[in-house]
């Protein structure tokens, strides 16, 4: 199941050694975001459970990098690639569409916002 795999990857990243970040580096080297997560986000944009778990994983992959880490530069490169992958495809449009409807119901939001 796709969602279960996404949850497993989230678990790996949460348990990743903060100094080495081996799981993060492997996923970054594989280019997981542009090869798998962005296509999932676009293809399953109507499936809120899948989208939510993809976004949780993307969030974990863009967490701040410890500058004292031995692999800080490589981590920064992978985090930058994640952000670029989200901007290069229709992924950002999916995220904006996801939050637009709930925000439109907010009592202080106007059409101009």
C-alpha positions as CSV (number, residue, x, y, z in Angstrom):
1,X,0.0,0.0,0.0
2,X,1.3,3.4,-1.0
3,X,0.3,5.2,2.2
4,X,2.0,2.6,4.3
5,X,5.2,3.0,2.4
6,X,5.0,6.7,2.8
7,X,4.6,6.2,6.6
8,X,7.6,3.9,6.7
9,X,9.7,6.5,5.0
10,X,8.5,9.1,7.4
11,X,9.4,6.8,10.3
12,X,12.9,6.3,8.8
13,X,13.5,10.0,8.6
14,X,12.2,10.7,12.1
15,X,14.6,8.0,13.5
16,X,17.5,9.2,11.3
17,X,20.7,10.0,13.2
18,X,20.8,13.8,13.3
19,X,24.5,13.9,12.8
20,X,24.8,11.5,9.8
21,X,21.2,11.7,8.4
22,X,21.9,8.5,6.4
23,X,18.3,7.9,5.5
24,X,17.8,11.5,4.3
25,X,21.0,11.3,2.2
26,X,20.0,8.0,0.6
27,X,16.5,9.3,-0.3
28,X,18.1,12.5,-1.6
29,X,20.6,10.6,-3.7
30,X,17.8,8.5,-5.1
31,X,16.0,11.8,-5.9
32,X,12.8,10.5,-4.3
33,X,10.9,13.7,-4.4
34,X,11.1,14.4,-8.2
35,X,11.0,10.7,-9.1
36,X,8.2,9.5,-6.8
37,X,6.7,12.1,-4.5
38,X,5.8,14.8,-7.0
39,X,4.3,12.3,-9.4
40,X,2.3,10.9,-6.5
41,X,1.2,14.3,-5.4
42,X,-0.1,15.2,-8.9
43,X,-1.6,11.8,-9.8
44,X,-3.4,11.4,-6.4
45,X,-4.3,15.0,-5.7
46,X,-7.9,13.9,-4.9
47,X,-6.8,11.4,-2.3
48,X,-6.2,13.5,0.8
49,X,-4.6,10.7,2.7
50,X,-1.9,10.2,0.1
51,X,-1.4,13.9,-0.4
52,X,-1.2,14.5,3.3
53,X,1.4,11.7,3.8
54,X,3.5,12.9,0.8
55,X,3.5,16.4,2.3
56,X,4.6,15.1,5.7
57,X,7.5,13.3,4.0
58,X,8.4,16.4,2.0
59,X,8.4,18.5,5.2
60,X,10.7,16.0,6.9
61,X,13.1,16.3,3.9
62,X,13.2,20.1,4.1
63,X,14.0,20.3,7.8
64,X,16.9,22.6,8.8
65,X,20.4,21.2,8.3
66,X,22.9,21.2,11.2
67,X,25.8,23.2,9.8
68,X,28.2,21.2,12.0
69,X,27.3,18.0,10.3
70,X,30.0,16.3,8.3
71,X,27.5,16.1,5.4
72,X,26.0,19.5,5.7
73,X,26.7,20.6,2.2
74,X,25.2,17.5,0.6
75,X,22.2,17.8,2.9
76,X,21.7,21.4,1.8
77,X,21.9,20.3,-1.9
78,X,19.3,17.6,-1.4
79,X,17.0,20.0,0.5
80,X,17.3,22.6,-2.3
81,X,16.5,19.8,-4.9
82,X,13.3,19.0,-2.9
83,X,12.2,22.7,-3.1
84,X,13.0,22.9,-6.7
85,X,11.1,19.7,-7.5
86,X,8.0,21.1,-5.9
87,X,8.3,24.3,-7.9
88,X,9.2,22.6,-11.3
89,X,6.0,20.5,-11.6
90,X,2.3,21.1,-10.9
91,X,2.9,20.1,-7.3
92,X,2.7,23.6,-5.9
93,X,-0.7,24.0,-7.6
94,X,-1.9,20.9,-5.9
95,X,-0.8,22.2,-2.5
96,X,-2.4,25.6,-3.1
97,X,-5.6,24.0,-4.2
98,X,-5.6,21.8,-1.1
99,X,-5.4,24.8,1.3
100,X,-7.5,27.2,-0.8
101,X,-10.9,25.8,0.0
102,X,-10.4,25.6,3.8
103,X,-8.9,29.1,3.8
104,X,-11.9,30.4,1.8
105,X,-14.2,29.4,4.7
106,X,-12.1,31.3,7.3
107,X,-14.2,34.2,8.7
108,X,-11.5,36.8,8.2
109,X,-10.6,35.9,4.7
110,X,-12.0,37.9,1.7
111,X,-11.9,37.1,-2.0
112,X,-9.0,39.5,-2.3
113,X,-6.9,37.4,0.2
